[in-house]
Amino acid sequence: MATATKDYYGLLGVKKSASPEEIRKAFRKLARKYHPDVNPNNKQAEEKFKDALPVYQKLIDLMPDDADNYLAISQIYRELNQLDQAEQNLLKARQYAPGDIKIMYNEAMLYEAQGRYEDAIRVLSDAIVGVKQSTVLPSRRRSLAILYQQLGQLYRDRQNYQAAAYTYDELGHLGDEEDRRSRMLLMDTYREARDLPKALQVGKEAVAKYPKDPAVQSREASLLGENGQTDEAVKILRSQLSDTGADRETYLNIAQVYERSRHFKEAEEAAKAAEALPGDPREKETTYFLLGAIYERQKLFDRAEEQFKKVISMDPGNGPALNYYGFMLGDLGQRLDEAEAMVKTALKMEPFNGAYLDSLGWIYYKQGKYNEAETQLRKALDRDPHDPNIHSHLGDVYAKQGRTEQAATEWEKSLSEWHRSLPADMETDKIAEVEKKVGSAKHRVAQKAVQQDSKHQ
């Protein structure tokens, strides 16, 4: 093992007579300083991560065969979005600690960041098999809970809802707390799968087992709101109000139920009630974002813009706000370069996010960059093949390129997905617009066929 040089002692705050173990502990304590408790996309965090790298490199000088140091460096590079460097260090960590659960978990997270979802699923599945064979029961239970939850999320991201449900069922067998979490995740999964009856059934069973759990109640209320049972949903949520700081989340849940059911006046009132509560200004980010969405859906674009600007001023790395704001400007055909920059910033953080890819494709469409628009929208459909808006956008691109039959195909796919949507997701104006486009495209295709037949006669 290497020994510390004279330069290390002052940095570490240890005596020259310190033992190697004391030096290692001091280095680790110093390294932990650089793991900021802030958004990693924040500039301050980025600088701290960069400052941490030389500290860990010195730790490797002291402990060249310690997998934890390579793992830490890999995590930092992943936060900095330098994924090749992250993978190199992760491979070194795995070399020194093969089969280590922490390393396998981070390997899966890295693969996910690289868009290698099947590899991520494989690694997590292997990790679960390894943990199941462990005889250390407390550690085994905690590790399995983390792995099952992440594996289920990966399956949901790939829209393999059956596999996700099976995985969450396995999570629920680990204990009472895991059972509670499993039921809430299953409610979310079936909702995403557009199987609202199944989601509601799971919610009913969860409330029966955990009747006083506010998180379970909130999930059920959200599902009832999706099902058009707005008054019942709000009644459940209002019963949770307690005249404390916890009311902020409750008011926001109420606002979301009203917003989804298009009761915009009531949604705004609930969001404003959340905004009025005292607390850290950063706690109001979600409030401002939700108000922005409420105003945007009412076409009150200036007011929506004001709210999105508040969010981004507080957190320049807020991907959802950057994307929503950018898409709104793009859809309006306004400040398209600015809109493009915002969405690209969001995509740097989540390069495989289907909603963000769709936004960028739509902005390219508005800029007249039809080839670039097609590329992004195809990527978006790879991530979310059942989104009616993406199909509609791609149809519009094909129409501009003169590919009428392909445009009609995409618009028909859009209509099919709209008709499978949950009640709260239905947008009749968009459906009517797509139906009109399909009819017009079919008419043009028929006219073209008649003209060709005439030429051959």
KAKA-V961908 format. One record per residue. N is the residue number from 1. RES is the residue in one small letter. OMEGA is omega in whole degrees, 0 to 359 (none if undefined). Layout:
n | res | omega
N | RES | OMEGA
N | RES | OMEGA
This chain:
n | res | omega
1 | m | 178
2 | a | 178
3 | t | 181
4 | a | 176
5 | t | 182
6 | k | 182
7 | d | 185
8 | y | 191
9 | y | 179
10 | g | 179
11 | l | 185
12 | l | 183
13 | g | 179
14 | v | 178
15 | k | 178
16 | k | 180
17 | s | 183
18 | a | 178
19 | s | 176
20 | p | 181
21 | e | 177
22 | e | 178
23 | i | 179
24 | r | 180
25 | k | 180
26 | a | 179
27 | f | 181
28 | r | 178
29 | k | 178
30 | l | 182
31 | a | 182
32 | r | 177
33 | k | 189
34 | y | 174
35 | h | 188
36 | p | 178
37 | d | 179
38 | v | 178
39 | n | 182
40 | p | 178
41 | n | 176
42 | n | 183
43 | k | 179
44 | q | 180
45 | a | 181
46 | e | 180
47 | e | 180
48 | k | 177
49 | f | 180
50 | k | 177
51 | d | 182
52 | a | 187
53 | l | 180
54 | p | 177
55 | v | 179
56 | y | 177
57 | q | 176
58 | k | 175
59 | l | 179
60 | i | 174
61 | d | 180
62 | l | 186
63 | m | 187
64 | p | 181
65 | d | 180
66 | d | 184
67 | a | 183
68 | d | 181
69 | n | 177
70 | y | 178
71 | l | 180
72 | a | 179
73 | i | 178
74 | s | 180
75 | q | 180
76 | i | 179
77 | y | 178
78 | r | 178
79 | e | 179
80 | l | 179
81 | n | 173
82 | q | 195
83 | l | 177
84 | d | 178
85 | q | 178
86 | a | 182
87 | e | 179
88 | q | 181
89 | n | 177
90 | l | 177
91 | l | 176
92 | k | 178
93 | a | 181
94 | r | 178
95 | q | 183
96 | y | 180
97 | a | 180
98 | p | 179
99 | g | 179
100 | d | 186
101 | i | 180
102 | k | 182
103 | i | 179
104 | m | 178
105 | y | 180
106 | n | 175
107 | e | 178
108 | a | 179
109 | m | 179
110 | l | 178
111 | y | 178
112 | e | 179
113 | a | 179
114 | q | 182
115 | g | 181
116 | r | 191
117 | y | 180
118 | e | 176
119 | d | 179
120 | a | 179
121 | i | 180
122 | r | 182
123 | v | 179
124 | l | 178
125 | s | 177
126 | d | 179
127 | a | 179
128 | i | 177
129 | v | 180
130 | g | 181
131 | v | 180
132 | k | 180
133 | q | 180
134 | s | 179
135 | t | 181
136 | v | 193
137 | l | 181
138 | p | 179
139 | s | 181
140 | r | 182
141 | r | 181
142 | r | 181
143 | s | 180
144 | l | 180
145 | a | 180
146 | i | 184
147 | l | 179
148 | y | 183
149 | q | 180
150 | q | 179
151 | l | 177
152 | g | 179
153 | q | 178
154 | l | 177
155 | y | 178
156 | r | 179
157 | d | 178
158 | r | 180
159 | q | 172
160 | n | 190
161 | y | 178
162 | q | 178
163 | a | 178
164 | a | 180
165 | a | 178
166 | y | 181
167 | t | 179
168 | y | 174
169 | d | 178
170 | e | 176
171 | l | 183
172 | g | 181
173 | h | 186
174 | l | 182
175 | g | 185
176 | d | 181
177 | e | 179
178 | e | 178
179 | d | 179
180 | r | 180
181 | r | 180
182 | s | 182
183 | r | 179
184 | m | 178
185 | l | 177
186 | l | 176
187 | m | 179
188 | d | 184
189 | t | 181
190 | y | 176
191 | r | 179
192 | e | 179
193 | a | 180
194 | r | 176
195 | d | 186
196 | l | 176
197 | p | 180
198 | k | 178
199 | a | 180
200 | l | 178
201 | q | 177
202 | v | 179
203 | g | 178
204 | k | 179
205 | e | 179
206 | a | 179
207 | v | 178
208 | a | 181
209 | k | 182
210 | y | 189
211 | p | 183
212 | k | 182
213 | d | 184
214 | p | 180
215 | a | 178
216 | v | 178
217 | q | 181
218 | s | 178
219 | r | 181
220 | e | 180
221 | a | 179
222 | s | 179
223 | l | 177
224 | l | 176
225 | g | 177
226 | e | 183
227 | n | 179
228 | g | 180
229 | q | 189
230 | t | 183
231 | d | 180
232 | e | 179
233 | a | 182
234 | v | 178
235 | k | 178
236 | i | 183
237 | l | 181
238 | r | 178
239 | s | 181
240 | q | 182
241 | l | 188
242 | s | 183
243 | d | 176
244 | t | 178
245 | g | 180
246 | a | 181
247 | d | 180
248 | r | 181
249 | e | 180
250 | t | 178
251 | y | 178
252 | l | 176
253 | n | 177
254 | i | 180
255 | a | 180
256 | q | 177
257 | v | 180
258 | y | 180
259 | e | 180
260 | r | 181
261 | s | 177
262 | r | 171
263 | h | 193
264 | f | 179
265 | k | 180
266 | e | 178
267 | a | 179
268 | e | 181
269 | e | 180
270 | a | 179
271 | a | 178
272 | k | 177
273 | a | 177
274 | a | 181
275 | e | 184
276 | a | 182
277 | l | 179
278 | p | 178
279 | g | 178
280 | d | 179
281 | p | 181
282 | r | 178
283 | e | 182
284 | k | 180
285 | e | 182
286 | t | 179
287 | t | 181
288 | y | 179
289 | f | 181
290 | l | 177
291 | l | 177
292 | g | 179
293 | a | 179
294 | i | 180
295 | y | 181
296 | e | 181
297 | r | 176
298 | q | 182
299 | k | 174
300 | l | 194
301 | f | 179
302 | d | 180
303 | r | 177
304 | a | 180
305 | e | 179
306 | e | 181
307 | q | 180
308 | f | 177
309 | k | 178
310 | k | 181
311 | v | 186
312 | i | 177
313 | s | 179
314 | m | 183
315 | d | 182
316 | p | 180
317 | g | 180
318 | n | 184
319 | g | 180
320 | p | 180
321 | a | 178
322 | l | 181
323 | n | 182
324 | y | 180
325 | y | 180
326 | g | 179
327 | f | 180
328 | m | 179
329 | l | 180
330 | g | 181
331 | d | 178
332 | l | 183
333 | g | 184
334 | q | 173
335 | r | 189
336 | l | 178
337 | d | 178
338 | e | 178
339 | a | 179
340 | e | 181
341 | a | 180
342 | m | 182
343 | v | 178
344 | k | 176
345 | t | 177
346 | a | 182
347 | l | 175
348 | k | 180
349 | m | 180
350 | e | 188
351 | p | 182
352 | f | 179
353 | n | 185
354 | g | 180
355 | a | 180
356 | y | 179
357 | l | 177
358 | d | 180
359 | s | 181
360 | l | 178
361 | g | 181
362 | w | 177
363 | i | 176
364 | y | 178
365 | y | 181
366 | k | 179
367 | q | 182
368 | g | 179
369 | k | 192
370 | y | 178
371 | n | 178
372 | e | 179
373 | a | 180
374 | e | 181
375 | t | 182
376 | q | 182
377 | l | 175
378 | r | 175
379 | k | 180
380 | a | 179
381 | l | 175
382 | d | 179
383 | r | 183
384 | d | 185
385 | p | 183
386 | h | 180
387 | d | 183
388 | p | 181
389 | n | 181
390 | i | 177
391 | h | 179
392 | s | 179
393 | h | 180
394 | l | 175
395 | g | 178
396 | d | 178
397 | v | 179
398 | y | 180
399 | a | 179
400 | k | 179
401 | q | 180
402 | g | 181
403 | r | 191
404 | t | 183
405 | e | 178
406 | q | 177
407 | a | 181
408 | a | 179
409 | t | 181
410 | e | 179
411 | w | 177
412 | e | 175
413 | k | 178
414 | s | 179
415 | l | 180
416 | s | 180
417 | e | 177
418 | w | 183
419 | h | 175
420 | r | 186
421 | s | 173
422 | l | 182
423 | p | 183
424 | a | 181
425 | d | 184
426 | m | 176
427 | e | 189
428 | t | 180
429 | d | 179
430 | k | 179
431 | i | 180
432 | a | 180
433 | e | 180
434 | v | 178
435 | e | 179
436 | k | 180
437 | k | 179
438 | v | 180
439 | g | 180
440 | s | 181
441 | a | 179
442 | k | 178
443 | h | 180
444 | r | 179
445 | v | 180
446 | a | 178
447 | q | 180
448 | k | 179
449 | a | 179
450 | v | 180
451 | q | 179
452 | q | 178
453 | d | 180
454 | s | 181
455 | k | 183
456 | h | 181
457 | q | none
